[in-house]
Amino acid sequence: MRVCLNGFEPAFIEEKEDLYAIVLTQNILSGRWKYFILWYLKSGTRRFGDIQHFLGGLSQGSLTKQLKELEKDGVIHRKVYPEVPPKVEYSLTEKGVRLLPILEQMEAFGREYGENGPQGERGKSDGTDEPGEPGKS
């Protein structure tokens, strides 16, 4: 698959519609902090400083980059109030809300198959590393 500077080659889109849809969604969500930003915005409109604090003091530049990409992709809305100091708020667009079930499925998968889940790398949640009934060695 070839992704060019301005998007996908037309032949790829035509030949692999299903894969294109997955890659498009992946491209929207790609970025270290985007999942967390969307998850945080699901509960309502937030200011830049609130998002930055939620992310543990992420640098202004890194957060700005992620927010601009999400805005460009139509996933979040940025509202600037004409006041001094500037007040900027971020919220999910309808497109952003449509991504929430994907994040919820990721959360469910992580809970089920994470480190302490039934298939986790460190064994069963009962502390054993062998398959079998809980509590039996």
URKA-V829600 format. One line per field, one symbol per residue. ss: DSSP state (2 for helix, 1 for strand, 0 for the rest). A space follows every 10 residues. Layout:
ss: ???
This chain:
ss: 0011001102 2222202222 2222222220 0002222222 2000011222 2222000002 2222222222 2200011111 1000001111 1102222222 2222222222 2220000000 0000000000 0000000
